[in-house]
Amino acid sequence: MSADYAHLCSAIVEQCFGKVSQAVSDCLFSATTRTLSQIANATKFSRKEVGLALSVLIKFRLVSFEASKLNPFVPEYSLRRQDILCLLRYPRYIHMVQTKYGNVGASIAEELVNAGSDTASAILIKCLSEGDTKSDGAESYRNTFLQMITDHYIIKRPELILSEEQDEVMPKFESNECDYFRHPNIDLQLIEKIRRGEATLAEAGDSTMIWNINYDRFHQDFRDSIMIDSIERKLGENASECFRFILKIMYKTTDPWQRKLSNQITFVDIKQTIEKKSNNLDLMKHLDQYISLLTDDSLGFLRRVGDMGGGLYVVDMEHAFQSLAFACIESVITERFSSKAARIFRVIRFKKFIEQEDLQKEAMIPAKEAKSLAYNLFQEQFIHVKAIKKAGGGGNGLAKAFYLFQIKEKDSVRMLLDICYKSLYNTIERSNFEKNEHKGLIEKSQRLDSIVETMKERGESDEYIAEIVETFTPPEVEILNKVKHRIKTLSKAELTMDQTIFLLQMYQHHCTILPTGIGKYK
């Protein structure tokens, strides 16, 4: 993990959980595992404060623990570094659930991300207690919750093993993959009694089953959306719909996070699935042409590997995200250095190795400009130079050297990813600075809005309300509008950079052998 990612994680944890949790996460980030005493000594906080911070981070699945190898009665804590960035994606998770399950699903997802992890009964009670959700019945919430479990958007955490032995200090958990999506027993009558105060949550039958958001399932949808949207922009709606059905067929026989290639899919399977589930007559009529279009396209999402069953196809994740990641890098180069620099980058990538004299001819750019752009890209580490030495004639001759431009693909992606981490950190810090700098003005505006809303509910006259509103002077209104616009722009920048980070992380997962932590639930 880079220093830029460490700074970003620190800022995110501070924003979500406060200073103590930030200090604890920073301490764990710099080490593989640490005990409670070691964390307390390093952070200078009391054991009680550190313990509370750890309990919060464990609840949000950001910290895990296990017994120390040296002393089985002492737990050692480790930080789940990859999951910290998921805290910024909570709004995207809730929005996706809302599009699939409506307001009921969005309410469940919102309560679950706010709680970190909780029992099904506790989540449903919180949802039913909200004022704007009373129109929906308890049965609707239960059915939606169970459907989200069936669709793997919610996953069960390992259950605590209750032991009668008094010597057991370390809690033990039972983890069974077949049990991750087993439906809990939700008693609606008991939930109603709990809401009325006639029973407690401890009496619920699902008190040992703790649930949380399944990041991997959401990331699978984000990844599919990236591929489908890119095909739609390039090849049209029918081709993207065809590829969407191909992905659904793929997931029946292939692990969603298989790195390189999917298992083989036959043309017959694709045709039968589309005929059953699609109403697009144009797609059914010209299906073979759309599949040929996908296989012949330079993006390389679909590849033909045989002729059995009308044709055997595989989804080439490696080639797909290689194409998408370098399209992203070329876009960055175009914005920073111009389209000619992006052309130079493409030429070098296509040629693998190329000399400077040949580069200006292939890119069809004047020599002076090509040299300047190439060295700008070299300085920013988008391209690299490889020196090839050749011994000179005779025993005392000077060695000749050829300098070739090349692109180290994995290094380029890693470098751009670090830039994104740094930019995202700067965006968060700037947004926090704007909020703190104009804290008094923002709070005054919020108080005024609350007072005006209360006055409208009481039926006060418009003239009296206008007088109250006028206490906010025009200069203050102008400053506040500028601050709000600036914060809104920074929020959009956060969202865009997170999408870029996600794309580059998908490249690392599918195109490298780096341990990414994706698709592994613990």
Residue pairs with C-beta under 8 A, 6 or more apart in sequence:
1 29
1 81
2 418
2 421
4 418
4 419
4 421
4 422
4 425
5 81
5 418
5 421
6 26
6 29
6 30
7 421
7 422
7 425
8 85
8 421
8 422
8 424
8 425
8 428
9 25
9 29
9 81
9 84
9 85
10 22
10 25
10 26
10 29
11 425
11 428
11 429
11 432
12 84
12 85
12 87
12 88
12 428
13 21
13 22
13 25
13 57
13 62
13 84
13 87
14 21
14 22
15 428
15 432
16 87
17 53
17 56
17 57
17 60
20 43
20 45
20 49
20 50
20 52
20 53
21 53
21 56
21 57
23 43
23 45
23 53
24 39
24 43
24 45
24 50
24 53
24 54
24 57
25 57
25 62
25 63
25 79
25 84
27 34
27 39
27 42
27 43
28 34
28 39
28 63
28 77
28 78
28 79
29 79
29 81
32 78
33 68
33 76
33 77
33 78
34 42
34 76
34 77
34 78
35 68
35 74
35 75
35 76
35 77
36 47
36 50
36 51
36 54
36 75
36 77
37 47
39 50
39 54
39 77
40 46
40 47
40 50
43 50
45 53
54 63
54 77
56 116
57 63
57 79
58 64
58 65
59 115
59 116
59 117
60 87
60 116
60 117
61 80
61 83
61 116
61 117
61 157
61 212
62 79
62 80
62 83
62 84
63 77
63 78
63 79
63 80
64 77
64 78
64 80
64 522
65 75
65 76
65 77
65 78
66 75
66 76
66 78
67 73
67 74
67 75
67 76
67 170
68 74
68 75
68 76
72 170
73 169
73 170
75 170
80 517
82 516
82 517
82 518
83 215
83 517
85 498
85 501
86 215
88 494
88 498
89 218
89 498
90 113
92 218
92 222
92 495
93 109
93 113
93 213
93 218
94 106
94 109
94 110
94 113
95 106
96 218
96 221
97 105
97 106
97 108
97 109
97 148
97 153
98 105
98 106
98 109
100 151
101 108
101 144
101 147
101 148
102 144
103 133
103 136
104 127
104 133
104 136
104 140
104 141
104 144
105 144
105 148
107 127
107 130
107 133
107 141
108 123
108 124
108 127
108 141
108 144
108 145
108 148
109 148
109 153
109 213
111 118
111 123
111 126
111 127
112 118
112 123
112 154
112 211
112 212
112 213
113 213
115 122
115 123
115 126
116 212
117 157
117 210
117 211
117 212
118 210
118 211
119 184
119 201
119 204
119 206
119 207
119 209
119 210
119 211
120 145
120 184
120 186
120 206
120 209
120 211
121 184
121 186
121 187
121 190
121 191
121 194
121 201
121 204
121 206
121 207
122 201
123 145
123 211
124 138
124 141
124 142
124 145
124 186
124 191
125 191
125 194
125 195
125 201
127 133
127 141
128 134
128 138
128 141
128 191
128 195
129 195
133 141
138 188
138 191
138 192
139 188
142 186
142 188
145 154
145 186
146 183
146 186
148 154
149 155
149 156
149 181
149 183
149 184
149 211
150 181
150 183
151 217
152 181
152 214
152 217
153 213
153 214
153 217
153 218
154 211
154 212
154 213
154 214
155 180
155 181
155 211
155 212
155 213
155 214
155 217
155 521
156 179
156 180
156 181
156 182
156 209
156 210
156 211
157 173
157 210
157 211
157 212
158 173
158 174
158 175
159 173
159 174
159 179
159 208
159 209
159 210
160 171
160 172
160 173
160 208
161 171
161 172
161 173
161 174
163 172
175 522
180 521
184 205
184 206
184 209
184 211
185 205
185 206
186 206
187 204
187 205
190 199
190 203
190 204
190 205
191 204
193 199
194 200
194 201
194 203
194 204
201 207
214 521
216 256
216 257
216 518
216 519
216 521
219 502
219 518
220 256
220 257
222 502
223 506
224 244
224 247
226 324
226 502
226 503
226 506
227 243
227 247
227 301
227 320
227 324
228 240
228 243
228 244
228 247
229 240
230 299
230 324
231 239
231 240
231 243
231 294
231 299
231 301
232 239
232 240
234 297
234 299
235 293
235 294
235 297
238 280
238 282
238 283
238 286
238 290
239 290
239 293
239 294
241 278
241 280
241 283
242 270
242 274
242 283
242 287
242 290
242 291
242 294
243 294
243 301
243 302
245 270
245 273
245 274
245 277
245 278
246 265
246 270
246 302
246 313
246 315
247 315
248 273
249 265
249 269
249 270
249 273
250 262
250 263
250 265
250 315
253 263
253 265
254 262
254 263
254 315
255 519
256 519
257 509
257 518
257 519
258 317
259 317
259 318
259 509
259 510
259 513
260 316
260 317
260 318
260 510
261 303
261 314
261 315
261 316
261 317
261 318
262 314
262 315
262 317
263 314
264 305
264 306
264 312
264 313
264 314
265 312
265 313
265 314
265 315
266 308
266 309
266 310
266 311
266 312
266 313
267 288
267 291
267 309
267 310
267 311
267 312
267 313
268 309
268 310
269 309
270 287
270 291
270 313
271 287
271 310
274 280
274 283
274 284
274 287
275 284
278 284
283 290
291 302
291 311
291 313
294 301
294 302
295 302
295 303
295 304
295 313
298 323
299 319
299 320
299 323
299 324
300 316
300 319
300 320
300 323
301 315
301 316
301 319
301 320
302 313
302 314
302 315
302 316
303 313
303 314
303 315
303 316
303 319
304 311
304 312
304 313
305 312
305 313
305 314
306 312
317 510
318 510
318 511
320 510
321 503
321 506
321 507
321 509
321 510
321 511
322 409
322 507
322 511
324 503
324 506
324 507
325 413
325 503
325 504
325 506
325 507
325 511
326 349
326 409
328 416
328 500
328 503
328 504
329 345
329 382
329 412
329 413
329 416
330 342
330 345
330 346
331 342
332 416
333 341
333 342
333 345
333 377
333 382
334 341
334 342
336 380
337 373
337 376
337 377
338 373
340 363
340 365
340 369
340 370
340 373
341 373
341 376
341 377
343 363
343 365
344 359
344 363
344 365
344 370
344 373
344 374
344 377
345 377
345 382
345 383
345 407
347 354
347 359
347 362
347 363
348 354
348 359
348 383
348 405
348 406
348 407
349 407
349 409
351 358
351 362
352 406
353 386
353 404
353 405
353 406
354 362
354 404
354 405
354 406
355 402
355 403
355 404
355 405
356 370
356 371
356 374
356 403
356 405
359 370
359 374
359 405
360 366
360 367
360 370
360 371
363 370
365 373
374 383
374 405
377 383
378 384
378 385
378 405
381 411
381 412
381 415
382 407
382 412
382 415
383 405
383 406
383 407
384 405
384 406
384 407
384 408
384 411
385 403
385 404
385 405
385 406
386 403
386 404
386 405
386 406
387 401
387 402
387 403
387 404
388 401
388 402
388 403
388 404
389 399
389 400
389 401
390 399
390 400
390 401
390 402
391 397
391 399
391 400
392 398
392 399
392 400
409 511
410 511
410 512
413 504
413 507
413 508
414 508
416 504
417 501
417 504
417 505
417 508
420 497
420 500
420 501
420 504
421 501
423 493
423 497
424 494
424 497
424 498
424 501
427 490
427 493
427 494
427 497
428 494
430 490
431 487
431 490
431 491
431 494
434 483
434 486
434 487
434 490
435 442
435 487
438 479
438 480
438 483
441 476
441 479
441 480
441 483
442 480
442 483
444 472
444 476
445 472
445 480
448 468
448 469
448 471
448 472
451 468
452 465
452 468
452 469
455 464
455 465
455 468
456 465
505 516
505 518
508 514
508 516
509 516
509 518
